[in-house]
Amino acid sequence: MSNTFNWNRLNDMLVIGNLRNVALPAQFQIAEHYYEAGLTTLEVTMNTAGAGSIITALNKAFGGKLNIGAGTVLTLLQLEEAL
């Protein structure tokens, strides 16, 4: 597992999936299908309830296969939570 952003993954597939207001169990299913489809980068919007925890969980599960990051980061507190 790696939590390091992989620029090659992004450059190979310049599509970024956006997960907004999707509950955690469904996010795992979406991430798995997203990966199976050959896509490489997903963001969880920080206005999603529990976004920081969701990002952490998805990174643990898919960090070696997908870039997982934060979107709609509007405050310093959200930035700290996303990191």
N, C-alpha and C positions, 0 to 999 in steps of 0.2 A: 504494500500500500504506500502511496506517495501523496502528500498534500501539496506538492509543488506544481504550480501551473506549468503545463506543457505547451509551449508555443507551437511546436510541430503539429500537435493534435489540432489546435485551432487553425493553423495555416492549411492543413490538409482538408478541413471542412469548415468553411467560413459561415456556419450557421450556429447561432447560440439559442438554445431552448430557454424559455422563460417560464418558471413555475411560480404562479401567483395564486395565493389563497387556496392551495391544494393541501389536504391533510397528509401527514407523514406516511401512513401506509400506502396511499395512492402514489406518493412521490417515488417510493421504491419501485413500484410497478412501472411507472412512467420512465424512470431512469433506466431500468432494465430493457424496456422496449426501445428506448432512444439509442442505447448502446448497440443492441442487436440490429438496428437499422443503419448502423455505420456512422452515426452522429457522435460528436466528441465533447461538446461543452454545454453545460447547463448552469443557469443561474437561478437562485431562489431570491425572490424579491423580499427586501427587508420589511415591507409592510404586511408580510404574511405572518400570522401568529406563530411564534416559536421558531422564527427563521434561523436564528443562530444554532439552535439545537438540530434543526433539520439539516443545515449545511454540514455540521459536524457528523451527523449520522450518515449522510450521503457520502461524505469524504471517506469515512471508515469503510463503507460498503463498496464504493466505486472509485476511490482515489487513484487506483492503479490503472483504471480503464477510461475514466471521464475526468475532464476538468469540471470542478464544482465550485461555483463562486456566488457572490452576492450581487443583487441588482437593486435599484431604487434606494441607494444609500443616501439619505438626506441629512443625517446629523452625525456628529462626532461619536455619540453613544452607539448609533447603529454601526458605524465603521468599526469601533472597538469590539462590538458583539460579533460582527462578521469575521474579524480576524481571529 
